[in-house]
């Protein structure tokens, strides 16, 4: 809200018309009014989740995430969120600047969770997760948080390898993106495990599908590999078709590609998250034109 620089850096494409950020003054007022409370909340969060011995998120607590139905122990997602929270707290001067801590934390997360032979990030640090070398599509938090940069030559392989893994295991078919290859129902809380085990398993989530599409567009722009653009356009076309079919933007789809629903739950159909689709479509269009010049 205070600056558009982060968003423009993460998803670089020229806007159709100049836009003036209108939230800066309000954000500064909120920071001034609630700064002390935010600082206290940060320290409370930090004390609750950080394990000083391992230098990572604790494994003996369960944190909320994009897969709230699933119990995970110090997931990759949790650790990236912890890094981002620290970065934001420093950026907003809620806590003293400590770039060395951010750098060492990032290096530790990458060393712990990246599986080079498998070509993806480890889901979490549970015994089952490490033994099974489990994957989860919420690894894409590294893109929207800026934890990793696909335009950085030393970090790009994390993205290209992960995309290869996704495509090898058909997680982006009939369109993206499925959370994982199997449901792992035994890790879910009782009600979802019984009534909707695929909700946090093989279901297709629009949010991650759009982040995946944005990533493909950026990788095409960086590598000129046409396969990235072809897949990105396929994703956009599938979602555009579904918007017409369902007269909305469903949050979740079944693995088969139909809108997710069962006896106790039906996907939210009309959500503001459709802006992510519009953003992805604009980015795909932008890189297509850029490469054509």
C-alpha positions as CSV (number, residue, x, y, z in Angstrom):
1,X,0.0,0.0,0.0
2,X,3.0,2.3,0.5
3,X,4.7,1.6,-2.7
4,X,4.0,-0.3,-6.0
5,X,7.7,-1.2,-6.5
6,X,7.5,-4.7,-5.1
7,X,4.5,-5.6,-7.3
8,X,6.1,-4.1,-10.4
9,X,9.3,-6.0,-9.7
10,X,7.6,-9.3,-9.1
11,X,5.3,-9.2,-12.2
12,X,7.0,-6.9,-14.7
13,X,4.8,-5.8,-17.5
14,X,4.0,-2.3,-18.8
15,X,0.6,-1.1,-17.7
16,X,-1.9,-0.1,-20.4
17,X,-2.1,3.4,-18.8
18,X,-0.2,5.2,-16.1
19,X,-1.6,4.5,-12.7
20,X,-1.1,6.6,-9.5
21,X,-0.9,4.7,-6.3
22,X,-3.7,6.1,-4.1
23,X,-3.1,4.2,-0.9
24,X,0.3,5.7,0.2
25,X,-1.1,8.3,2.5
26,X,-3.5,5.9,4.1
27,X,-0.8,3.3,4.6
28,X,1.5,5.8,6.3
29,X,-1.3,6.9,8.6
30,X,-2.0,3.3,9.5
31,X,1.7,2.7,10.2
32,X,1.9,5.7,12.4
33,X,-1.3,4.8,14.3
34,X,-0.6,1.1,14.7
35,X,3.2,0.9,14.5
36,X,3.7,0.0,18.2
37,X,1.0,-2.6,18.1
38,X,2.5,-4.1,14.9
39,X,5.9,-4.3,16.6
40,X,4.5,-6.1,19.6
41,X,2.6,-8.5,17.3
42,X,5.7,-9.2,15.3
43,X,7.7,-10.1,18.5
44,X,4.9,-12.3,19.7
45,X,4.8,-14.1,16.4
46,X,8.6,-14.4,16.3
47,X,8.8,-15.8,19.8
48,X,6.0,-18.3,19.1
49,X,7.3,-19.8,15.9
50,X,11.1,-19.4,15.7
51,X,13.4,-22.2,16.9
52,X,16.7,-20.6,17.8
53,X,18.4,-24.0,17.8
54,X,17.5,-24.9,14.2
55,X,17.2,-21.3,12.9
56,X,13.8,-22.3,11.3
57,X,10.2,-22.5,12.2
58,X,9.5,-24.9,15.0
59,X,8.3,-28.4,14.2
60,X,6.2,-28.8,17.3
61,X,3.5,-26.3,16.4
62,X,0.8,-26.2,13.7
63,X,0.5,-23.0,11.7
64,X,-2.2,-21.7,9.5
65,X,-1.5,-21.6,5.7
66,X,-3.1,-22.1,2.4
67,X,-3.7,-25.8,3.4
68,X,-5.4,-25.2,6.7
69,X,-7.0,-28.7,6.5
70,X,-3.6,-30.3,6.6
71,X,-1.2,-30.7,9.6
72,X,2.3,-29.8,8.7
73,X,5.5,-29.5,10.7
74,X,7.6,-26.5,9.8
75,X,6.5,-26.5,6.2
76,X,8.5,-24.7,3.4
77,X,5.5,-22.3,3.2
78,X,5.7,-21.5,6.9
79,X,9.4,-20.7,6.7
80,X,9.1,-18.5,3.6
81,X,6.3,-16.6,5.4
82,X,8.5,-16.2,8.4
83,X,11.3,-14.8,6.2
84,X,8.9,-12.4,4.5
85,X,7.4,-11.2,7.8
86,X,10.9,-10.4,9.1
87,X,11.7,-8.6,5.8
88,X,8.5,-6.5,6.0
89,X,9.0,-5.7,9.7
90,X,12.5,-4.4,8.8
91,X,11.2,-2.5,5.7
92,X,8.6,-0.8,7.8
93,X,11.2,0.0,10.5
94,X,9.2,-2.0,13.1
95,X,12.4,-3.7,14.1
96,X,16.1,-2.8,13.5
97,X,17.6,-3.5,10.1
98,X,19.4,-6.8,10.0
99,X,20.1,-7.9,6.4
100,X,22.6,-10.5,7.6
101,X,19.8,-12.3,9.4
102,X,17.6,-12.3,6.4
103,X,20.4,-13.6,4.2
104,X,21.4,-16.4,6.5
105,X,17.7,-17.4,7.1
106,X,17.1,-17.5,3.4
107,X,20.2,-19.7,2.8
108,X,19.2,-22.0,5.6
109,X,15.7,-22.4,4.2
110,X,17.0,-23.2,0.8
111,X,19.6,-25.7,2.1
112,X,17.0,-27.4,4.2
113,X,14.1,-27.7,1.8
114,X,15.5,-27.8,-1.7
115,X,15.7,-31.4,-3.1
116,X,18.1,-31.1,-6.1
117,X,17.7,-34.7,-7.3
118,X,13.9,-34.5,-7.2
119,X,13.8,-30.9,-8.5
120,X,11.4,-29.4,-6.0
121,X,11.0,-28.0,-2.5
122,X,10.3,-30.4,0.4
123,X,6.7,-29.9,1.7
124,X,7.6,-29.9,5.4
125,X,10.0,-31.3,8.0
126,X,7.8,-34.1,9.4
127,X,9.3,-37.5,9.4
128,X,6.7,-38.6,6.8
129,X,7.4,-35.6,4.6
130,X,11.1,-36.1,4.6
131,X,10.9,-39.8,4.0
132,X,8.4,-39.4,1.2
133,X,10.1,-36.3,-0.2
134,X,6.7,-34.7,-0.4
135,X,5.8,-31.9,-2.8
136,X,3.3,-29.1,-2.4
137,X,2.3,-26.4,-4.9
138,X,2.3,-23.7,-2.3
139,X,6.1,-23.5,-2.9
140,X,5.0,-20.8,-5.4
141,X,4.9,-18.5,-2.4
142,X,8.5,-17.8,-3.3
143,X,7.3,-15.9,-6.4
144,X,4.6,-13.7,-4.9
145,X,6.7,-13.0,-1.7
146,X,9.9,-12.2,-3.6
147,X,11.8,-14.8,-1.7
148,X,13.3,-16.0,-5.0
149,X,13.5,-14.2,-8.3
150,X,13.1,-16.0,-11.6
151,X,15.0,-13.2,-13.3
152,X,18.1,-13.9,-11.1
153,X,20.4,-16.2,-13.0
154,X,21.5,-17.9,-9.8
155,X,18.0,-18.5,-8.6
156,X,16.2,-19.3,-11.9
157,X,16.9,-23.0,-11.7
158,X,14.6,-23.4,-8.6
159,X,11.8,-22.3,-10.9
160,X,12.6,-24.2,-14.0
161,X,13.3,-27.4,-12.2
162,X,10.1,-27.1,-10.2
163,X,8.1,-26.4,-13.4
164,X,9.6,-29.5,-14.9
165,X,8.5,-31.5,-11.9
166,X,5.0,-30.1,-12.2
167,X,4.7,-31.1,-15.8
168,X,6.3,-34.5,-15.3
169,X,3.7,-35.3,-12.7
170,X,0.9,-33.7,-14.7
171,X,0.0,-31.3,-11.9
172,X,-1.0,-28.6,-14.4
173,X,-3.5,-30.8,-16.3
174,X,-6.2,-30.4,-17.4
175,X,-5.1,-27.0,-16.1
176,X,-3.2,-25.8,-13.0
177,X,-2.6,-26.1,-10.3
178,X,-3.1,-29.2,-8.2
179,X,-1.8,-29.0,-4.7
180,X,0.0,-32.4,-4.9
181,X,0.1,-35.8,-6.5
182,X,-2.0,-37.6,-3.8
183,X,-4.4,-36.7,-1.0
184,X,-2.3,-37.8,2.0
185,X,-5.6,-37.9,3.9
186,X,-3.9,-39.3,7.0
187,X,-2.3,-35.8,7.6
188,X,-5.7,-34.0,7.4
189,X,-8.0,-33.0,10.2
190,X,-10.9,-35.3,10.9
191,X,-13.8,-33.6,9.0
192,X,-11.9,-32.8,5.7
193,X,-10.2,-36.3,5.9
194,X,-13.6,-37.9,6.0
195,X,-15.7,-35.7,3.8
196,X,-13.3,-33.9,1.4
197,X,-9.8,-35.5,1.4
198,X,-9.0,-34.1,-2.1
199,X,-9.7,-30.5,-1.1
200,X,-6.2,-30.1,0.3
201,X,-4.8,-32.8,-1.9
202,X,-5.3,-33.3,-5.6
203,X,-7.8,-30.4,-6.0
204,X,-6.9,-27.6,-8.4
205,X,-6.5,-24.2,-6.8
206,X,-7.1,-21.2,-8.9
207,X,-4.7,-19.0,-6.9
208,X,-1.7,-21.2,-7.4
209,X,-2.8,-21.8,-11.0
210,X,-2.5,-18.1,-11.7
211,X,0.9,-17.8,-9.9
212,X,2.1,-20.7,-12.0
213,X,0.9,-19.0,-15.1
214,X,2.6,-15.7,-14.2
215,X,5.8,-17.7,-13.6
216,X,5.6,-19.3,-17.0
217,X,5.2,-15.9,-18.6
218,X,8.2,-14.6,-16.8
219,X,10.3,-17.6,-17.6
220,X,9.4,-17.3,-21.3
221,X,10.4,-13.6,-21.2
222,X,13.8,-14.6,-19.6
223,X,14.6,-17.7,-21.6
224,X,12.7,-17.2,-24.9
225,X,11.7,-20.9,-24.5
226,X,8.4,-21.1,-26.4
227,X,7.1,-24.0,-24.4
228,X,6.7,-21.7,-21.4
229,X,4.5,-19.4,-23.4
230,X,2.5,-22.2,-24.9
231,X,1.7,-23.6,-21.5
232,X,0.9,-20.2,-20.1
233,X,-1.6,-19.5,-22.9
234,X,-3.2,-22.9,-22.3
235,X,-3.7,-22.1,-18.7
236,X,-5.3,-18.7,-19.5
237,X,-7.6,-20.2,-22.1
238,X,-8.8,-22.9,-19.7
239,X,-9.6,-20.4,-17.0
240,X,-11.3,-18.0,-19.4
241,X,-13.5,-20.9,-20.6
242,X,-14.3,-21.9,-17.1
243,X,-15.3,-18.3,-16.2
244,X,-18.0,-18.5,-18.9
245,X,-19.1,-22.0,-18.0
246,X,-19.5,-21.3,-14.3
247,X,-20.3,-17.6,-14.6
248,X,-17.7,-16.8,-12.1
249,X,-14.2,-17.6,-10.9
250,X,-14.3,-20.8,-8.8
251,X,-11.7,-20.9,-6.0
252,X,-11.2,-24.7,-6.3
253,X,-11.7,-27.4,-9.0
254,X,-11.7,-31.1,-8.7
255,X,-8.7,-32.9,-10.2
256,X,-10.8,-33.7,-13.3
257,X,-11.3,-29.9,-14.0
258,X,-14.9,-29.5,-12.9
259,X,-15.8,-27.1,-10.2
260,X,-15.2,-28.6,-6.8
261,X,-18.3,-29.7,-4.9
262,X,-19.6,-32.5,-2.7
263,X,-22.3,-33.1,-0.2
264,X,-20.9,-30.7,2.4
265,X,-18.9,-28.2,0.4
266,X,-19.1,-26.3,-2.8
267,X,-16.3,-24.1,-4.2
268,X,-16.8,-20.4,-3.8
269,X,-17.7,-19.2,-7.3
270,X,-17.7,-15.4,-7.2
271,X,-14.5,-14.0,-5.6
272,X,-12.4,-10.9,-5.9
273,X,-9.5,-13.2,-6.6
274,X,-10.4,-13.0,-10.3
275,X,-8.0,-10.0,-10.3
276,X,-5.2,-12.6,-10.2
277,X,-6.5,-14.0,-13.5
278,X,-6.6,-10.6,-15.0
279,X,-3.1,-9.9,-13.9
280,X,-1.8,-13.3,-15.3
281,X,-3.6,-12.7,-18.6
282,X,-2.1,-9.2,-18.9
283,X,1.4,-10.5,-18.1
284,X,1.1,-13.3,-20.7
285,X,-0.1,-10.8,-23.3
286,X,2.7,-8.4,-22.4
287,X,5.6,-10.9,-22.7
288,X,4.1,-12.1,-26.0
289,X,4.2,-8.6,-27.4
290,X,7.7,-7.9,-25.9
291,X,9.2,-11.0,-27.6
292,X,7.6,-10.2,-30.9
293,X,9.2,-6.7,-31.1
